[in-house]
Amino acid sequence: MSSPESRVSRKRGGPPRLPRAAGQAASPPAPAKEKERAFLVGLDCRTRPRQKSDAKGARAGLSGQASAARESAAGSGASKAPPIPEFTAEESLDELRSLATSAGAGVAGEFLQRRDRPDPATLIGRGKLEEIAGAAASVSADLLLFDHDLTASQLRNIEQAVNIRVIDRTQLILDIFARHARTREGQLQVELAQLEYMLPRLAGRGVEMSQLGGGIGTRGPGETQLETDRRKIYRRVRHVKQQLENVRRIRTQQRQRRAAVPVATVALVGYTNAGKSTLFNVLTQAAVLESPRMFATLDPTIRSVTLPSRRQVLLSDTVGFIRNLPHTLVSAFRATLEEVQRAALVLQVSDASSPLSAEQDAQVDRVLTELEVDAKPRLRVMNKVDLLSAAERDSLTDDAKSVHISAAKGIGITTLLDRIDQMLVEDPLSRVHLRIPQREGKLLSLLEARARIYSRAYKDGLVELEAEAPESVVRRVKNWITD
């Protein structure tokens, strides 16, 4: 357990900010206010089926120790697969701190409670809740952030005990998504996730949602306020889903038009803040927002990339994943994540400099399994190698399934493009010998732009070429192919 630590000024900063719904019109510029002061609360259950050493062993696998341990276990007759690495309670609390910063809050203190099992009423126990309430008040905290999902009753009980706003992990992620959504599609997806999160938590949220009384003068026709609010939310959910279905239909039409041309799609996936947008900008010369904050990218972006073989592919930048990504978000972002499902190749970007790289990759694998794309061809891209020491960089070796790069410094980009070229099977390459009349300027220009030319000779008004070209180009020059 860590004692609360004041990290920003103790002066309160204005009234608490209510969570902003996605799609809400921006208000006029207001005078700058101090950040909301958040007090973080974590929970470490001793009965969880993992030990801290499992996570350490998974990280050691990056340097070969984990694989040696697995081989040793296999040699001794162990039949169980190695456990999937997971975050420790301390590491999870560190991630919550990053989420709070991305949401625009300042961390005023932290508290980590260790219990055998979660308390069904208050998650951490009433005694510790009173202690946390005093600690949060001593640092003038505006809200409590729990690194755990809270039920409606837990949320109500905690708020009554601490007398300040209480937000759980899912609600915090939804608020970050609402802040960063820019396009209408992204705003609709976030709003749907917010509404589905809100529905089971309406009961008991204050007097305005309480049921009708049972005494004299309170009986009569009508419905409770809870039922009224629930009916309004259901109506809004249906409306948002209909609009998202229209977006999905438009995306399907766009894919069908793209399918008429043999252009493969490559999808970038990975843990949030792994450097996907930076890599996307380097490969496509685009200007997608690059930010160290979590979930800076919500709206999908697709750009064209020319490979060393002169083939054209479409590169898609997607939303970053995170530990225990709320299911409502996975469902709401279905239209966006379909780009991953339709991709011919998945580039899984990892932060090679992070000590939690193994745990983050395990969380990404879980989401890809849920999306049913775990069987797709996948290339693991270990990014940010420039942040490693010289000895660590020298020990890195690329293999058939992974490549090490630094998108920020441009290290390994050529190797990455070559590997993408090798793994794509759409529009396959073939080497041909051509004799094309010099008057066929369009065909010669097409070959210059879309094929690798190994030799060229001019004879009797003809151009003799030895070239390697995609199948789509070979079909257009097939009349000039010679044996």
C-alpha positions in Angstrom: 0.0 0.0 0.0 1.3 3.4 -0.9 0.5 6.5 1.0 -1.2 9.3 -0.8 1.2 11.7 -2.4 0.4 15.2 -3.5 1.6 15.6 -7.1 0.0 19.0 -8.1 -1.0 22.2 -6.4 -3.5 21.7 -3.5 -5.7 24.5 -4.7 -9.1 23.2 -5.9 -9.8 23.9 -9.5 -13.5 24.8 -10.2 -16.5 22.6 -10.2 -16.1 18.9 -11.3 -16.3 18.3 -15.0 -19.1 16.0 -16.1 -18.2 13.3 -18.6 -18.7 14.6 -22.1 -20.8 12.5 -24.5 -19.3 11.9 -27.9 -20.8 14.1 -30.6 -21.6 16.8 -28.2 -21.1 20.3 -29.7 -18.0 22.0 -28.5 -18.6 24.8 -26.0 -17.1 28.3 -26.6 -13.5 28.7 -25.4 -13.4 29.2 -21.6 -10.7 30.6 -19.4 -8.0 27.9 -18.6 -8.8 25.9 -15.5 -6.6 23.8 -13.4 -6.7 20.0 -14.0 -9.1 17.9 -12.0 -7.3 16.2 -9.2 -7.7 12.4 -9.3 -7.0 9.9 -6.6 -6.2 6.4 -8.0 -7.3 3.2 -6.3 -6.0 -0.2 -7.2 -7.0 -3.7 -6.0 -4.7 -6.7 -5.8 -6.5 -10.0 -5.2 -4.2 -12.6 -3.8 -6.4 -15.4 -5.1 -5.7 -14.5 -8.8 -4.3 -17.5 -10.7 -0.9 -15.8 -11.3 2.3 -14.9 -9.6 4.4 -11.9 -10.2 7.3 -14.2 -11.3 5.1 -15.3 -14.3 5.2 -11.7 -15.7 8.9 -11.4 -15.0 9.5 -14.7 -16.8 7.5 -13.6 -19.8 9.6 -10.5 -20.1 12.8 -12.5 -19.8 11.5 -14.4 -22.8 12.5 -11.4 -24.9 16.1 -12.3 -24.2 15.7 -16.1 -24.5 15.4 -17.1 -20.9 11.6 -17.8 -21.2 12.1 -20.1 -24.1 14.8 -22.0 -22.3 12.5 -22.4 -19.3 9.7 -23.8 -21.6 12.1 -26.3 -23.2 13.2 -27.4 -19.7 9.6 -27.9 -18.6 8.8 -29.8 -21.7 11.8 -32.1 -21.1 10.6 -32.8 -17.6 7.3 -34.0 -18.9 5.2 -30.9 -18.1 2.0 -31.0 -20.2 0.6 -27.5 -19.5 1.3 -24.6 -21.8 3.2 -21.6 -20.4 0.8 -19.1 -18.7 -0.2 -16.0 -20.6 1.7 -13.1 -19.1 -0.5 -10.6 -17.3 0.0 -7.3 -15.5 0.8 -7.1 -11.8 -1.4 -4.8 -9.7 1.4 -2.2 -9.5 1.8 -2.3 -13.3 -1.9 -2.0 -13.8 -2.0 1.0 -11.5 0.8 2.6 -13.5 -1.3 2.2 -16.6 -4.3 3.8 -14.9 -2.0 6.8 -14.2 -1.3 7.1 -17.9 -5.0 6.8 -18.7 -5.8 9.6 -16.1 -3.2 11.8 -17.7 -4.7 11.2 -21.2 -8.1 12.2 -19.8 -6.7 15.5 -18.7 -6.5 14.8 -14.9 -3.7 15.4 -12.5 -2.9 12.5 -10.2 -3.1 13.7 -6.5 -2.5 10.4 -4.8 -2.6 6.6 -5.1 -3.8 3.7 -2.9 -3.3 0.0 -3.6 -5.5 -2.4 -1.5 -4.6 -6.1 -1.2 -7.4 -8.5 -0.4 -8.1 -12.2 -0.8 -11.2 -11.4 -2.9 -13.1 -8.2 -3.9 -15.8 -7.0 -1.5 -19.2 -7.3 -3.2 -20.5 -4.1 -1.6 -17.5 -1.6 -1.9 -14.9 -3.7 -3.8 -12.1 -2.8 -1.3 -14.0 -3.0 2.1 -15.6 -0.3 4.1 -12.7 0.2 6.5 -10.3 0.9 3.7 -12.9 3.0 1.9 -13.1 5.3 4.9 -9.3 5.5 4.9 -9.2 6.4 1.2 -11.9 9.0 1.7 -9.7 10.7 4.3 -6.6 10.5 2.2 -8.5 11.9 -0.9 -9.9 14.7 1.2 -6.4 15.6 2.5 -5.1 16.2 -1.0 -8.3 18.0 -2.2 -9.1 15.3 -4.8 -12.0 15.9 -7.1 -12.7 12.3 -8.0 -11.7 8.7 -7.3 -10.5 6.6 -10.2 -10.8 2.8 -9.6 -8.6 0.4 -11.6 -11.5 -2.0 -11.7 -15.0 -2.2 -13.2 -17.6 -1.3 -10.6 -21.2 -2.6 -10.4 -24.1 -0.1 -9.9 -24.4 -1.0 -6.2 -20.7 -0.7 -5.6 -20.6 2.7 -7.4 -23.5 3.9 -5.3 -22.0 2.7 -2.0 -18.6 4.2 -2.7 -20.0 7.6 -3.7 -22.1 7.7 -0.5 -19.0 7.0 1.6 -16.5 9.4 0.0 -18.9 12.3 -1.1 -16.9 12.9 -4.4 -17.3 11.6 -7.9 -16.3 8.0 -8.5 -15.2 6.6 -11.9 -14.2 3.1 -12.8 -11.7 2.0 -15.4 -14.2 1.5 -18.3 -15.9 4.8 -17.7 -12.5 6.5 -17.8 -11.6 4.8 -21.1 -15.0 5.9 -22.6 -14.3 9.5 -21.5 -10.9 9.4 -23.3 -12.5 8.0 -26.4 -15.2 10.8 -26.3 -12.4 13.5 -26.0 -10.5 12.1 -29.0 -13.3 11.2 -31.4 -13.3 13.6 -34.4 -15.3 12.2 -37.2 -19.0 11.6 -37.0 -18.4 7.8 -37.2 -16.1 7.8 -34.3 -18.5 9.9 -32.2 -21.3 7.5 -33.0 -19.3 4.5 -32.0 -18.2 6.1 -28.7 -21.8 7.2 -27.9 -23.1 3.7 -28.4 -20.5 2.3 -26.1 -21.4 5.0 -23.5 -25.1 4.2 -23.7 -24.5 0.4 -23.3 -22.3 1.1 -20.3 -24.9 3.3 -18.7 -27.9 1.0 -19.1 -27.1 -1.5 -16.3 -26.0 1.3 -14.0 -29.2 3.4 -14.0 -30.7 1.8 -10.9 -30.1 3.7 -7.7 -28.3 6.7 -9.3 -29.8 9.4 -7.1 -33.3 10.4 -6.1 -34.3 11.5 -9.5 -34.2 7.9 -10.7 -35.9 6.4 -7.7 -39.0 4.3 -7.9 -42.5 5.6 -7.1 -43.5 5.6 -3.4 -45.9 3.0 -1.9 -47.9 5.2 0.4 -51.2 7.0 0.2 -51.3 9.5 -2.6 -48.4 8.0 -4.4 -50.2 5.2 -6.3 -51.5 5.7 -9.8 -50.8 5.1 -13.5 -47.5 5.8 -15.0 -44.0 4.4 -14.9 -41.0 5.0 -12.7 -38.3 7.5 -13.6 -35.9 4.6 -14.0 -38.2 3.0 -16.6 -38.6 6.4 -18.4 -34.8 6.9 -18.5 -34.2 3.3 -19.6 -36.8 3.6 -22.4 -35.1 6.8 -23.6 -31.7 5.2 -23.7 -33.0 2.2 -25.6 -34.6 4.5 -28.1 -31.3 6.3 -28.6 -29.3 3.1 -28.8 -31.5 1.9 -31.7 -31.1 5.2 -33.4 -27.2 5.2 -33.1 -27.1 1.5 -34.2 -29.1 2.4 -37.3 -26.7 5.2 -38.2 -23.7 3.0 -37.6 -25.3 0.4 -39.8 -25.4 3.0 -42.5 -21.7 3.7 -42.0 -21.0 0.0 -42.2 -22.9 -0.2 -45.5 -21.0 2.6 -47.0 -17.7 1.0 -45.9 -18.8 -2.2 -47.5 -19.5 -0.4 -50.8 -16.1 1.2 -50.6 -14.4 -2.2 -50.0 -16.3 -3.6 -53.0 -15.0 -0.8 -55.2 -11.5 -1.4 -53.9 -11.9 -5.2 -54.6 -12.4 -4.4 -58.3 -8.7 -3.5 -58.3 -6.2 -6.0 -56.9 -4.9 -3.9 -54.1 -4.2 -5.6 -50.8 -4.9 -4.0 -47.4 -2.4 -4.1 -44.6 -3.7 -3.3 -41.1 -1.7 -1.8 -38.3 -2.7 -3.2 -34.8 -1.1 -3.0 -31.4 -1.3 -1.8 -27.9 -2.1 1.8 -27.4 0.9 4.1 -27.6 3.0 1.5 -29.4 3.9 3.9 -32.2 1.4 2.8 -34.9 0.5 6.4 -36.0 4.2 7.3 -36.3 4.9 4.2 -38.4 1.8 5.0 -40.5 3.1 8.5 -41.2 6.6 7.2 -42.1 5.2 4.6 -44.6 2.5 6.8 -46.2 3.9 10.3 -45.8 0.6 11.2 -44.1 0.0 13.6 -41.3 -2.0 11.5 -38.8 -1.8 12.8 -35.2 1.2 11.5 -33.3 0.9 11.7 -29.5 2.3 10.0 -26.5 -1.1 10.0 -24.9 -3.2 6.8 -25.0 -5.9 6.4 -27.6 -4.8 9.4 -29.6 -6.0 7.6 -32.8 -9.7 6.6 -32.9 -10.8 7.3 -36.5 -9.5 4.8 -39.1 -7.2 6.2 -41.8 -6.3 4.4 -45.0 -3.5 5.5 -47.3 -1.6 4.0 -50.3 1.9 2.6 -49.9 4.3 1.6 -52.7 6.3 -1.5 -51.9 9.9 -2.2 -53.3 8.3 -4.4 -56.0 6.3 -1.4 -57.1 3.1 -3.0 -56.0 0.5 -0.7 -54.4 -1.1 -1.7 -51.0 -3.5 0.1 -48.7 -2.3 0.7 -45.1 -4.9 1.1 -42.4 -4.3 2.7 -39.0 -6.6 1.5 -36.3 -7.5 2.2 -32.7 -5.0 0.9 -30.1 -5.9 -2.0 -27.8 -5.6 -2.1 -24.1 -5.8 -4.5 -21.2 -9.4 -5.6 -20.6 -10.7 -3.5 -23.5 -14.4 -3.0 -22.7 -16.5 -5.4 -24.7 -18.9 -2.5 -25.5 -16.1 -0.7 -27.2 -15.2 -3.8 -29.3 -18.8 -4.1 -30.4 -19.2 -0.4 -31.0 -16.1 -0.2 -33.1 -17.1 -3.1 -35.2 -17.3 -1.0 -38.4 -13.8 0.3 -37.8 -12.3 -3.1 -36.8 -13.7 -4.7 -39.9 -10.7 -3.2 -41.7 -8.6 -5.6 -39.7 -10.8 -8.5 -40.5 -10.6 -7.8 -44.2 -6.8 -7.2 -44.3 -4.5 -9.5 -46.2 -1.7 -8.9 -43.7 -1.7 -7.7 -40.0 1.2 -5.7 -38.7 1.3 -6.1 -34.9 3.3 -3.2 -33.6 4.9 -3.6 -30.2 6.9 -1.3 -28.0 10.3 -3.0 -27.8 11.5 -0.6 -25.1 8.6 -1.3 -22.7 9.3 -3.7 -19.9 5.6 -4.8 -20.3 6.0 -5.7 -24.0 5.1 -9.4 -23.4 2.0 -8.6 -21.4 0.9 -6.0 -23.9 1.3 -8.5 -26.8 -0.7 -11.0 -24.9 -3.6 -8.5 -24.6 -3.5 -7.7 -28.3 -3.6 -11.4 -29.1 -6.7 -11.8 -27.0 -8.5 -9.0 -28.9 -7.4 -10.4 -32.3 -8.8 -13.8 -31.2 -12.1 -12.1 -30.3 -12.1 -10.5 -33.7 -11.4 -14.0 -35.3 -8.4 -12.7 -37.1 -5.7 -14.6 -35.2 -5.3 -17.0 -38.1 -4.4 -14.2 -40.6 -0.8 -13.8 -41.8 0.8 -11.6 -39.2 4.2 -9.8 -38.9 5.3 -8.6 -35.5 6.9 -5.2 -35.7 9.1 -4.4 -32.7 9.2 -0.6 -32.6 11.2 2.0 -30.6 14.5 0.1 -30.7 16.2 3.5 -30.6 15.3 3.7 -26.9 17.2 0.5 -26.2 20.9 0.4 -25.2 23.5 -0.3 -27.8 24.1 -3.8 -26.3 20.4 -4.6 -26.4 20.1 -3.4 -30.0 23.1 -5.6 -31.1 21.4 -8.7 -29.6 18.2 -8.2 -31.7 17.8 -10.4 -34.7 15.0 -10.4 -37.2 13.3 -13.6 -38.2 10.5 -14.9 -40.4 7.8 -13.5 -38.1 9.3 -10.4 -36.6 11.3 -7.3 -37.6 12.9 -4.6 -35.4 12.5 -0.9 -36.3 12.3 2.6 -35.0 9.6 4.6 -36.8 10.7 7.8 -35.1 14.4 7.4 -36.4 13.6 5.6 -39.6 15.6 2.5 -38.6 14.6 -0.8 -40.3 11.9 0.7 -42.5 13.4 -0.7 -45.7 13.6 -4.2 -44.2 10.0 -3.9 -43.1 8.8 -3.0 -46.6 10.8 -5.9 -48.1 9.2 -8.3 -45.5 5.7 -7.0 -46.3 6.4 -7.5 -50.0 7.5 -11.1 -49.3 4.4 -12.0 -47.2 1.7 -10.6 -49.5 0.2 -13.2 -51.9 -2.3 -10.8 -53.6 -1.3 -9.7 -57.1 1.7 -12.0 -57.2 4.9 -11.1 -59.0 6.3 -12.8 -62.1 9.4 -12.2 -64.2 8.7 -11.7 -67.9 10.6 -10.9 -71.2 8.9 -8.2 -73.3 9.2 -6.7 -76.8 7.1 -3.6 -76.9 7.0 -1.1 -79.8 8.3 2.3 -78.9 5.0 3.9 -79.9 3.3 2.2 -77.0 4.2 5.0 -74.6 1.4 4.3 -72.1 2.5 0.7 -71.6 6.2 1.7 -71.2 5.2 4.3 -68.6 3.1 1.7 -66.8 6.1 -0.6 -66.6 8.3 2.2 -65.4 5.9 3.0 -62.6 4.6 -0.5 -61.6 7.4 -3.0 -62.4 11.1 -3.6 -61.6 13.1 -3.4 -64.9 16.3 -5.5 -64.9 17.4 -4.8 -68.5 16.4 -2.7 -71.4 17.5 -2.6 -75.1 16.3 -0.8 -78.2 16.2 -2.6 -81.6 14.3 -2.0 -84.8 11.7 0.3 -83.2 11.2 -2.2 -80.3 12.1 -2.0 -76.6 13.2 -5.3 -75.2 12.7 -5.5 -71.4 13.4 -8.0 -68.7 11.0 -7.0 -65.9 9.4 -8.3 -62.7 5.8 -7.1 -62.5 2.6 -7.8 -60.6 -0.1 -10.0 -62.2 -2.4 -7.0 -62.8 0.3 -5.3 -64.9 1.3 -8.5 -66.7 -2.3 -9.0 -67.9 -2.1 -5.6 -69.6 1.1 -6.3 -71.5 0.5 -10.0 -72.2 0.4 -9.4 -75.9 4.0 -8.4 -75.9 5.4 -11.2 -73.8 8.0 -13.4 -75.6 9.4 -16.8 -74.4 
